[in-house]
Amino acid sequence: MTETVVFSKLSRKFIDENDATPPQAQQVIYYSLAIGHHLGVIDCLKAALVCPFDEYQKWTGTLAAGAARSKMEGVPRYGEIVIDQSHVTLLAKAFDEALPRQSALQQGWSRELLSLLQAIQQEPAVYVMVRRDRD
């Protein structure tokens, strides 16, 4: 069994509509989108970074002890985590500071994650789902 960790970025959202939706309900759906609720909204996630699970643990082990490392350790602990705008500064600082302690492969993953964090910073609706995947 191969285990990986998959970082998936929100690529788009759409409303799960059908022809039977009454016009009065459309306003509720649009209001839900406006306030950020996911009632009737489907998020489309696209894999942006994949690494072997054991290598993920070594990579996140290069982070200094603290909140950022604890956040990333949520993947082995809970099976998944969400990275949103509230995590950008914390994680960007931690991964940037860890670069000198990382192997070339780990540095590549860190740079890719830093790129994902930058995308979240530029568009607050974007988030990244990090999930442990067991094949």
N, C-alpha and C positions, 0 to 999 in steps of 0.2 A: 504494500500500500504506500503510495507516494503522497506526502502531505506538502501543500504549498500555502503561501499567504498571498492573497490577491487584493490589490488596491484597486478599487473601482471608482471611477469619477462619474458624477452626474453629467450625462451628456445632453439630456433633454427631458422635458416633462410634457405630458399630454393628458387631456381630460378623457376619461373613459365614458364616452357618450353612446347613446343608442337613439334610434329614431323616435322612440316613444317618450323621450324627455319632454315634458310640457314646457312651454316658453317661460312660465313663471319660475320653474326650477332653475333655468339657466342663470338667472340673477344670483341665486344661492351659490351655484357652482363658481361663478366669477368672483363673488365676494369671498368664498373660501380660498380661492387662489390668492386674492389680494391680501388676506391676513395670514397666509402661510399655512393654513391647514391642508391636509392631504385628502380631504373628502372628495372622492371621485377623481383624484389625480394619480397618475402612474408615473413613477420616476424610472427613467431608462439609464442604467449604469453600464459603463464600458470599462473593461479591464485596462488599466494604465501601467501597472507594475505587478510582476509576479516573481516571487522568490521562494526557494525551498524553506519549509518551516524551520528546520534546524539552523539554517543560515540566517533566517529572520531573527531567531533568538540570539545568535552571536552578534548580529548587526545592532540590535537594540541594546545589547549588553555593552556596547561602546559608549552609550549615553551616560552622562553623569547621573548619579542618584538624584532623584527628585521627581517632580510632577510630570515632566515630559516622559521620562523612562517609565514611570508608573502607568501613564496613559497607554503607551505602546505595549506594555506587558498585559494589557487587557485582552489582547488577541489570544495568547495561550490560556489565560484565565477564563474568559467568557466565550471565546470562539469568534468574536467580532467586536469592532469598535467603529464609531463614526467620528470623523475629523471634520469639524466645521470652522466657521470664522473665529469662534471663541478659542480655538486651539492654535491658530496660525502663528502668533508671536512666540508662544511657548515652545512649540515644536521646531520652528525655524531656527530659533536661537540654539536649542539643544543639538540639532543635527549639524548645524554650521560649526559649532564648537567641537563636535566629535570628529569632524573630517580628518584632522591630523592623526587620530588614533585608529583609523579605519583602513582596511585593505582597499586595493583599487576597485574590486567588485562592490564592496560596501559603499565606497565613495560614489560610485555610479548610481546606486540605489538612493543614496542620500540626495544627490543632485536631482534625481527624478522626483523624489518626494518634495524637495524644495520648490521644484517647478509646479507641482500640484498645489502646494501651499500658496504660491504666488497667484495661481488661477483663482483660488478661493478668496484671496485678498482683493483681487480685482473685481470679482463678481460674488457677492455674499450669498446668493442663492445656490451656488455650487458647494458640494460637499464630497467627501471621499468615504466610502465604506471599505473597511479593511476586514477581511474575513479569512478564517482558517478553512482551507478546503482539503477534504480527505477523499482521495480517489480510490 
